[in-house]
Amino acid sequence: MKKICILIPTFNEAKTIGQIIRDLKRLSLAAYVVDDGSADESASISEREGAVVMRHPRNMGKGAALRTGFERILRDGFDAVLVMDGDGQHTIEDVERFIKEEEYIGADMIIGNRMLETSAMPRHRVVTNKFMSGVISRLSGQYVPDTQCGFRLIKREVLQKVKLESSNYEIESEMILLAARERFTIESLPIKTVYRDEKSRINPLVDTLRFIMLMAKILCRR
């Protein structure tokens, strides 16, 4: 059986992070939390609940938080990592499904798919996600219906092979494109997303521009 841990990039998630870690402990899963410059008690709560905590002194972006977490997880010898959000949008039942799916299909990366039920998702995010997913699927040569979903399981070999450079949300696209270039297999898993009253930190204009810049950089590398 593979040694799998959970990575949670966190920014001001004191209201939800403790319960997430407690739920993971009931599944006997190690939780790694990267506190990305939170102004609240996210880091101290995570430590109190038994997570391995890494801290950024200031907010550096989700991509930077993921890269910090991946580096530590590789050093600690895990075979795979499941990345999930710290705001309570992802369910513990889907965590179990990811792990079972990895055992069953053996893909190098498994990405959550929220696009089968989008009634609760803001309309502009649905349109943007479908556009980006179409572009990335075409460039990667693998169909990925929800490329912007951060809930994903990644094998050690992928993290060792690809060189991630992004510091913000575009890292999720970068990861797919670079993994596909190295001929890693990517599959999707339908998931449930729990939308709350929180405001999304994704800026449609800024993050779309970052996406375009990422595409240009990767195409130039080719």
The 8 nearest C-alpha neighbors of each residue, nearest first, counted from 0:
[[1, 2, 102, 3, 78, 98, 101, 99],
 [2, 0, 78, 3, 79, 77, 102, 98],
 [1, 3, 78, 77, 79, 0, 4, 76],
 [4, 2, 79, 80, 77, 78, 1, 5],
 [5, 3, 29, 80, 28, 30, 81, 6],
 [6, 4, 81, 30, 80, 82, 31, 29],
 [5, 7, 82, 31, 32, 81, 30, 83],
 [6, 8, 32, 83, 84, 85, 82, 9],
 [9, 7, 33, 64, 32, 34, 65, 84],
 [8, 10, 34, 85, 33, 35, 7, 12],
 [9, 11, 37, 35, 12, 34, 36, 8],
 [10, 12, 37, 39, 13, 41, 38, 9],
 [13, 11, 14, 41, 10, 15, 16, 86],
 [12, 14, 41, 40, 15, 16, 11, 39],
 [15, 13, 12, 16, 17, 86, 41, 11],
 [14, 16, 13, 17, 12, 86, 18, 87],
 [15, 17, 19, 85, 18, 13, 12, 14],
 [18, 16, 20, 19, 15, 44, 45, 21],
 [17, 19, 21, 20, 16, 15, 22, 14],
 [20, 18, 22, 16, 17, 21, 23, 15],
 [19, 21, 23, 17, 22, 18, 24, 16],
 [22, 20, 18, 24, 23, 19, 17, 25],
 [21, 23, 19, 25, 20, 24, 18, 91],
 [24, 22, 20, 26, 25, 28, 21, 19],
 [23, 25, 27, 21, 26, 22, 28, 20],
 [26, 24, 22, 23, 27, 21, 28, 20],
 [25, 27, 23, 24, 28, 22, 95, 29],
 [28, 26, 24, 25, 23, 29, 22, 30],
 [29, 27, 23, 26, 24, 4, 30, 5],
 [28, 30, 4, 5, 27, 31, 24, 50],
 [31, 29, 5, 50, 6, 4, 51, 28],
 [30, 32, 51, 6, 50, 5, 52, 7],
 [33, 31, 7, 52, 8, 6, 51, 34],
 [34, 32, 53, 8, 54, 64, 52, 9],
 [33, 35, 54, 9, 42, 36, 10, 55],
 [36, 34, 55, 58, 10, 37, 9, 33],
 [35, 37, 57, 58, 55, 56, 34, 38],
 [38, 36, 11, 10, 39, 35, 34, 41],
 [37, 39, 11, 36, 40, 10, 41, 57],
 [38, 40, 37, 11, 41, 13, 12, 42],
 [41, 39, 43, 13, 42, 44, 38, 37],
 [42, 40, 13, 44, 12, 39, 43, 11],
 [43, 41, 45, 44, 40, 34, 46, 52],
 [42, 44, 46, 45, 40, 41, 47, 48],
 [45, 43, 47, 41, 46, 42, 40, 17],
 [46, 44, 42, 48, 43, 50, 47, 17],
 [45, 47, 43, 49, 50, 48, 44, 42],
 [46, 48, 44, 49, 45, 43, 50, 17],
 [47, 49, 45, 46, 50, 44, 17, 20],
 [50, 48, 46, 47, 45, 51, 20, 30],
 [51, 49, 30, 46, 45, 31, 52, 48],
 [50, 52, 31, 32, 30, 46, 49, 53],
 [53, 51, 32, 33, 50, 31, 46, 54],
 [52, 54, 33, 34, 32, 51, 55, 68],
 [55, 53, 34, 33, 35, 56, 52, 36],
 [54, 56, 35, 36, 57, 34, 58, 53],
 [57, 55, 36, 54, 58, 35, 37, 59],
 [58, 56, 36, 55, 59, 35, 37, 54],
 [57, 59, 36, 35, 60, 55, 56, 37],
 [58, 60, 63, 57, 35, 166, 61, 64],
 [61, 59, 167, 166, 63, 62, 58, 64],
 [62, 60, 167, 64, 63, 168, 65, 166],
 [61, 63, 166, 167, 65, 170, 64, 60],
 [62, 64, 166, 66, 60, 65, 61, 59],
 [65, 63, 61, 67, 62, 66, 8, 33],
 [66, 64, 68, 62, 67, 63, 69, 61],
 [65, 67, 69, 63, 68, 64, 70, 62],
 [68, 66, 64, 65, 70, 69, 63, 71],
 [67, 69, 65, 71, 66, 70, 72, 64],
 [70, 68, 72, 66, 71, 67, 65, 73],
 [69, 71, 73, 67, 68, 72, 66, 74],
 [72, 70, 74, 68, 73, 69, 75, 67],
 [71, 73, 75, 69, 74, 70, 68, 77],
 [74, 72, 76, 75, 70, 71, 69, 77],
 [73, 75, 71, 72, 76, 70, 77, 69],
 [74, 76, 72, 73, 77, 71, 70, 78],
 [75, 77, 73, 74, 72, 78, 2, 155],
 [78, 76, 2, 79, 3, 75, 72, 73],
 [77, 79, 155, 2, 1, 3, 154, 76],
 [80, 78, 154, 3, 155, 153, 77, 2],
 [79, 81, 4, 153, 3, 5, 152, 82],
 [80, 82, 152, 5, 151, 6, 4, 153],
 [83, 81, 6, 151, 150, 5, 7, 152],
 [84, 82, 150, 7, 6, 149, 81, 85],
 [85, 83, 7, 86, 8, 89, 88, 87],
 [84, 86, 16, 9, 87, 7, 12, 15],
 [85, 87, 84, 88, 15, 12, 16, 14],
 [86, 88, 89, 85, 15, 84, 193, 19],
 [89, 87, 193, 192, 86, 194, 90, 84],
 [90, 88, 87, 192, 193, 84, 83, 91],
 [91, 89, 92, 93, 88, 94, 191, 87],
 [90, 92, 94, 93, 95, 22, 89, 23],
 [93, 91, 95, 90, 94, 96, 89, 97],
 [92, 94, 96, 95, 91, 90, 97, 190],
 [95, 93, 91, 97, 92, 96, 98, 90],
 [94, 96, 93, 92, 98, 97, 99, 91],
 [97, 95, 93, 99, 94, 98, 100, 92],
 [98, 96, 100, 94, 95, 99, 93, 101],
 [97, 99, 101, 95, 100, 96, 102, 94],
 [100, 98, 96, 102, 101, 97, 103, 95],
 [101, 99, 103, 97, 102, 98, 96, 104],
 [102, 100, 105, 98, 103, 99, 104, 97],
 [101, 103, 99, 100, 105, 104, 98, 0],
 [102, 104, 100, 101, 105, 99, 106, 98],
 [105, 103, 101, 106, 100, 102, 186, 99],
 [104, 106, 101, 102, 103, 107, 100, 108],
 [107, 105, 108, 184, 104, 185, 186, 101],
 [108, 106, 184, 154, 183, 185, 153, 105],
 [107, 109, 153, 185, 106, 152, 154, 186],
 [110, 108, 186, 152, 187, 151, 185, 106],
 [111, 109, 151, 187, 188, 150, 186, 112],
 [110, 112, 188, 150, 187, 190, 189, 151],
 [111, 113, 189, 145, 188, 114, 190, 187],
 [114, 112, 115, 190, 116, 189, 111, 145],
 [113, 115, 116, 112, 117, 145, 144, 125],
 [114, 116, 113, 117, 112, 189, 190, 144],
 [117, 115, 114, 118, 113, 119, 191, 120],
 [116, 118, 120, 119, 114, 115, 113, 125],
 [119, 117, 120, 116, 121, 122, 125, 115],
 [118, 120, 117, 121, 194, 116, 122, 193],
 [119, 121, 117, 118, 122, 125, 124, 194],
 [122, 120, 124, 123, 125, 119, 118, 117],
 [121, 123, 125, 124, 120, 126, 117, 118],
 [122, 124, 126, 125, 121, 127, 203, 128],
 [125, 123, 127, 122, 121, 126, 128, 120],
 [124, 126, 122, 128, 123, 127, 129, 121],
 [127, 125, 123, 129, 124, 128, 130, 122],
 [128, 126, 124, 130, 129, 125, 123, 131],
 [127, 129, 125, 131, 130, 126, 124, 132],
 [128, 130, 132, 126, 127, 131, 133, 125],
 [131, 129, 127, 133, 128, 132, 126, 134],
 [132, 130, 134, 128, 133, 129, 135, 127],
 [131, 133, 146, 129, 135, 134, 130, 145],
 [132, 134, 130, 136, 131, 135, 129, 137],
 [133, 135, 131, 137, 132, 136, 138, 130],
 [136, 134, 138, 132, 137, 133, 139, 131],
 [137, 135, 142, 139, 133, 141, 134, 143],
 [136, 138, 134, 140, 135, 139, 133, 141],
 [139, 137, 135, 136, 140, 134, 176, 141],
 [140, 138, 136, 141, 176, 179, 137, 135],
 [139, 141, 137, 138, 136, 142, 179, 135],
 [142, 140, 136, 139, 143, 137, 185, 179],
 [141, 143, 136, 144, 140, 137, 139, 186],
 [142, 144, 136, 145, 146, 141, 132, 187],
 [145, 143, 132, 146, 142, 112, 114, 129],
 [146, 144, 112, 147, 143, 148, 132, 114],
 [145, 147, 132, 148, 143, 144, 172, 171],
 [148, 146, 145, 171, 149, 128, 172, 132],
 [147, 149, 150, 146, 145, 111, 110, 112],
 [148, 150, 151, 147, 83, 171, 82, 84],
 [151, 149, 83, 82, 111, 148, 110, 84],
 [152, 150, 110, 82, 109, 81, 149, 111],
 [151, 153, 81, 109, 108, 80, 82, 110],
 [154, 152, 108, 80, 79, 107, 81, 151],
 [155, 153, 79, 107, 156, 157, 78, 108],
 [154, 156, 79, 78, 158, 157, 159, 153],
 [155, 157, 159, 154, 158, 160, 107, 78],
 [158, 156, 160, 155, 159, 154, 161, 178],
 [159, 157, 155, 160, 156, 161, 154, 69],
 [158, 160, 156, 157, 161, 155, 162, 73],
 [159, 161, 157, 158, 156, 162, 181, 178],
 [162, 160, 158, 177, 157, 159, 163, 178],
 [163, 161, 164, 160, 158, 177, 159, 174],
 [162, 164, 165, 161, 174, 173, 170, 66],
 [163, 165, 162, 166, 170, 62, 66, 63],
 [166, 164, 170, 62, 167, 163, 169, 63],
 [167, 165, 62, 63, 60, 61, 164, 170],
 [166, 168, 62, 60, 61, 169, 165, 170],
 [169, 167, 170, 61, 62, 171, 206, 166],
 [168, 170, 171, 172, 167, 210, 173, 165],
 [169, 171, 173, 165, 168, 62, 172, 174],
 [172, 170, 169, 174, 173, 147, 168, 149],
 [173, 171, 175, 169, 170, 174, 146, 176],
 [174, 172, 170, 176, 175, 171, 177, 169],
 [173, 175, 171, 172, 177, 176, 170, 178],
 [176, 174, 178, 172, 173, 177, 179, 171],
 [175, 177, 179, 173, 139, 178, 174, 180],
 [176, 178, 180, 174, 179, 175, 161, 173],
 [179, 177, 175, 181, 180, 183, 176, 174],
 [180, 178, 182, 176, 181, 183, 139, 177],
 [179, 181, 177, 182, 178, 176, 139, 183],
 [180, 182, 178, 179, 183, 177, 161, 160],
 [183, 181, 179, 180, 184, 178, 177, 185],
 [182, 184, 179, 178, 181, 107, 185, 157],
 [183, 185, 107, 106, 182, 108, 186, 179],
 [186, 184, 108, 109, 106, 107, 183, 187],
 [185, 187, 109, 106, 110, 108, 184, 188],
 [188, 186, 110, 109, 111, 112, 143, 189],
 [187, 189, 111, 112, 110, 190, 109, 186],
 [190, 188, 112, 111, 113, 187, 191, 115],
 [191, 189, 112, 111, 113, 188, 93, 192],
 [190, 192, 193, 113, 89, 90, 189, 93],
 [191, 193, 88, 89, 194, 190, 113, 90],
 [192, 194, 88, 195, 89, 191, 87, 90],
 [195, 193, 88, 192, 196, 119, 120, 197],
 [194, 196, 197, 193, 88, 87, 198, 86],
 [195, 197, 198, 194, 199, 193, 86, 88],
 [198, 196, 195, 199, 194, 86, 200, 88],
 [199, 197, 200, 196, 195, 201, 194, 202],
 [198, 200, 201, 197, 202, 196, 121, 203],
 [201, 199, 202, 198, 197, 203, 168, 206],
 [200, 202, 199, 203, 206, 168, 205, 198],
 [201, 203, 205, 206, 204, 200, 199, 207],
 [204, 202, 206, 205, 207, 201, 124, 127],
 [205, 203, 207, 206, 202, 208, 209, 201],
 [206, 204, 208, 202, 207, 203, 209, 201],
 [205, 207, 209, 208, 203, 202, 204, 210],
 [208, 206, 210, 204, 209, 205, 203, 211],
 [209, 207, 211, 205, 210, 206, 212, 204],
 [210, 208, 206, 212, 207, 211, 213, 205],
 [209, 211, 207, 213, 208, 212, 169, 206],
 [212, 210, 208, 214, 213, 209, 207, 215],
 [213, 211, 209, 215, 214, 210, 216, 208],
 [212, 214, 210, 216, 211, 215, 209, 217],
 [215, 213, 211, 217, 212, 216, 218, 210],
 [214, 216, 212, 218, 213, 217, 219, 211],
 [217, 215, 213, 219, 214, 218, 212, 220],
 [216, 218, 220, 214, 219, 215, 213, 221],
 [217, 219, 221, 215, 220, 216, 214, 213],
 [218, 220, 216, 221, 217, 215, 214, 213],
 [221, 219, 217, 218, 216, 215, 214, 177],
 [220, 218, 219, 217, 216, 180, 215, 177]]
